[in-house]
Amino acid sequence: MQKLVHQVPELKQRIESPKTLHYAQSMDINKPFGREEMDVRYGGLLARIDTARHRLAE
């Protein structure tokens, strides 16, 4: 399990890339309208990853 705990930072970093691309595309197409839904989805995903890291470290 400790091996998995050490992979979490890389996973979070890999999520930041599409998050940034989605943000740029959203701002080009829709401006800020509807952006909050993607914020909630990415925020929830990152929160679940943090929870998994804590559970794996136990």
HELIX and SHEET records of a PDB file:
HELIX    1   1 GLN A    2  ILE A   29  1                                  28    
HELIX    2   2 ARG A   35  ALA A   57  1                                  23    
END                                                                             
